[in-house]
Amino acid sequence: MFKKLLVANRGTIAIRIIRACRELGIPTVAVFSTADKDALHVRMADESVCIGPPAAEDSYLNIPSILSAALTYGADAVHPGYGFLSENGDFAEACQRSGLQFVGPRARHIRLMGDKPRARRIMKRAGVPVLPGSEGKGVSEVRDALADGKRLGFPVLIKAAAGGGGKGMRIARDAGELERLFPIARGESEAAFSSRTMYLEKYLERARHVEFQILADNHRSVIHLGERDCSIQRRHQKVIEESPCPVLTARLREKMGKAAVRAAEVVGYSNVGTVEFLLAPDGQFYFIEMNTRIQVEHGVTEMVTSTDLVKESIRMAMGEELGIRQRAVTFKGAAIEFRIYAEDPERHLPSPGVVSNHHPPGGLGVRVETALYDGYRVPVHYDPLIAKLIVHSDTRDLAMARARAALREYLIDGIKTNIPLHLKILHDPDFIRGDFATDFLRRYEPSSARPSDADALAAEKAS
């Protein structure tokens, strides 16, 4: 058992980790920037320490400050949550060198899966289906990208080799678009990941984004906990996730699940992780990447499997064996998660401010994860995700009905949110039928609200 755990994050995931530690009987230390001195995770932790000014690079991304806080306050473990340093191999290695247990995979696995071209090569050798794409270590120059585009055939997807989260991604439908968009995507990659290396993949029209949750202990046991359909995205950022995927058959689920487990086994992975696939309309699926951390949408899987993924991540970091085998994994009902952002729903711009009249919904099968309270000031410095509403019921139709009621009940004054967008989606006939792909949300994005590539690049550099 850990004697004390430092939570190297903020917001909803920090609170989620603190709650899990409470159930396990592990004291917690919260870190915070000066902008978060009144944040809920600071109040909930057993102890807290300020690690720097508001800018993330001076606080939540400041490895020396976080390690110093952990050692000063007597922690022997660090949980990174998601975002910030969660997929930073240098941070995981620095924790180990400092005598701290990093709650997550080993540093080499973070680096291996973070190198997208290398991960693709490994999956291909292991027999996991991979989309045609750039060979070798990726490309950094337009001329090489054009050669790849010609070889693969358009359309192609430009992706950052070192990152994820939608940054550095563009769809090029011909050589002219590729020549224009490649430098923009590369610039985003440099700003977000300090890397100019990109790679191209064949772009699949009308594909779904389906990911499988992995649990892997340090004793070579690996299982999956089913899938999440994450196809409702805006600019490659997930907005709604659900389980089960509306179009997956039992046979296809088994086939994709085995491929996900194989992907983890072939690299000797341990702890929680997610293997992401693109699912084509013809039922063929292809490996995209592996996320070496807990996901924002982990609660969806928790609801349909009754498994606490955060507690499992901590237990596995302590060396415990998985207490469940694949044949014993069962799924019950349907769950849908709605990401609530502090943003103008029409212009998709951040909406910071002071929250008032915060009233989250409740009732059977309704779960809200949030760090909001009346009087809380939503800062401008971080991701605008302020809450996650997760609903669960016996069927997808009943879950959607429950979600409509819950979203109408959810009150947040003082700032704007994307709750109106979620209600529009829940009344969309295609969404109701489960007939959608990753381009679904374009229908709700007026052309006047779509930023130019130059604007998008400027926004990325400023964030």
Residue, then its C-alpha position, 0 to 999 in steps of 0.5 A: m500500500f502506498k503511504k501517500l500519493l501526489v496527484a499531478n493534475r487538476g480539475t475533475i480527474a484530480i478529484r476522481i483520483i482523490r476519491a479513489c485514494r480515499e476508498l483505498g485508504i491512501p492520503t493524498v497531496a494536491v498540487f496547484s497553480t496560483a490560478d487554482k488556489d481556490a480549486l475544489h481538488v485543493r480543498m478535497a486533498d489531505e494536503s496541498v502545495c502550490i507549484g507555480p504561476p498559472a501558465a501550465e509550463d510553469s506549474y502542471l508541466n514543471i517536473p522539478s516542482i512536482l517532484s520536489a513537492a512529492l518528496t517534501y510532503g513524503a509521497d511515495a507515488v504520483h498519479p498523473g491523470y490525463g493530459f499534462l505529464s500523463e504521457n511524458g516518458d521523461f516524467a515517468e523516468a524522473c519519478q522512478r529515479s526519485g524513488l517515486q512510483f509512477v501510477g501508469p506504464r513504464a517510461r519505455h512504453i510511454r515513449l514507444m507508443g508515443d512514437k506513432p510511426r514506430a508503434r505502427r510498425i510494431m503493430k503491423r509486425a504483430g498482425v494488428p491491422v494498420l492503415p497504409g501510411s508513411e514508412g520509416k520514422g515519418v516525414s518533416e518536409v513537404r516534398d516527402a509528404l507529397a511523395d507519401g500522398k502520391r503513393l497512398g492515394f488521396p485523401v490522406l490524414i496528416k498527423a503529428a508523430a509525437g502527439g495526439g488530442g487532435k493537434g497537428m491533424r489535417i485532412a488533405r484531399d489532393a496534392g494542393e491541399l497537402e502542400r498547403l496544410f502540411p506546414i500548418a499541421r507541422g507548426e501545430s506539432e512544433a508548438a504542442f510537442s516540440s517536434r516537426t516529425m509528421y506522418l501520413e495515413k490513408y484517410l477513411e471516409r465515414a469511419r467510426h472511432v472505436e477504442f478498447q479499454i485495456l487492463a494489464d498487470n505486472h504479472r503478464s495478465v492482459i484483458h479488455l473491458g470492451e469498447r467505447d464509440c468516440s466518433i462524435q468529435r469536433r476537430h478531432q477532439k471527442v465530445i460524446e462517447e458511448s458503450p457499447c458501440p451501436v454497430l458492433t456485433a458480438r463477433l466483431r467485438e471479440k475480434m477487435g478486443k483480441a487485437a487490442v489485447r495483442a497490441a498490449e501484450v506484444v510490447g509488454y504493457s502494464n497498467v491501464g491503457t486504451v487501444e484506438f481503432l478506426l472502424a470502416p463501413d465494411g467492418q474492417f478495423y485499423f489500429i490508430e494509436m495507443n493511449t498510455r493513460i487513463q482516458v477522459e471517458h473512462g467513466v463510460t466503461e466503469m458504468v457498463t462493467s462496474t469496474d473502478l479503473v482509477k482504483e485498478s490503476i493504483r492497485m496495479a502500480m502497487g504490484e497487485e494482480l488483476g482480480i478478473r479474467q477475460r471470460a469473467v468480464t460482463f457488460k450491462g446496459a448502455a452508457i453515454e458521456f457528454r463532455i461539458y465545456a465552458e465555451d460559446p456553443e455558437r462560436h466554439l470559443p472559451s467562456p471563462g468566468v465566475v460560476s453561479n447557480h450551479h445545479p448538477p442533475g441527479g437521479l438513477g443512472v446519472r453521474v456527474e464529475t465536475a470541479l465546479y461550485d458556486g463562486y468558482r472562477v473558471p480560469v482561462h489558462y487550461d482546457p475548458l472541460i468543466a464537467k462530464l455527465i455520464v448516464h447509464s440505463d438498460t438500453r441505448d434508447l433509455a440512456m438517451a432519454r435519461a440524458r435529455a432529462a439530465l441535460r435539461e436539468y443541468l444549470i450552470d450560470g455565469i458562463k456559457t456551455n455546450i449543453p445546448l449542442h448536446l441537446k441538439i445531438l440527442h434529437d438528431p435522427d441519425f444520432i438516435r439511429g446510431d448512424f454516424a461517423t467522425d464527420f458527424l458534427r460538421r453539420y452543427e458547425p456553421s461555416s462562419a464559425r470554422p476557423s481558417d487554418a491560419d487562425a487555428l494555428a495562431a490559437e494553438k500557439a497561444s494556448 
